[in-house]
Amino acid sequence: MNKKSIYSLLSLAMKAGKIASGEFCVEKSVKSGHSYFVIVAEDASDNTKKMFGNMCDYYQVPLIYFGTKDELGQCIGKGFRASLSVEDPGFSKSMLKKLEI
């Protein structure tokens, strides 16, 4: 797995408007059925990990723990981000393939 290529894909997806970031927006994306998979930072709080874990299980959305809050925010041109939702099937497929999930 090449972290740099995942961050590049996240950056492209953000420019294409296919990323929801931040707790509220990611939750809305998952619950509305727009999310193809969710990324939660490895250094996110236990409550955040548990909340998204339960939500993604319930809505059957793949969930991965990847990167740090700083790295996730930086690659999409924002501040710290503990969670991201990929809202495009093409970007999702490419990233999941690179992550070997």
Helices and strands as residue ranges (DSSP letters): H 3-15, E 19-21, H 23-32, E 37-40, H 46-59, E 63-65, H 69-75, E 83-86, H 89-99
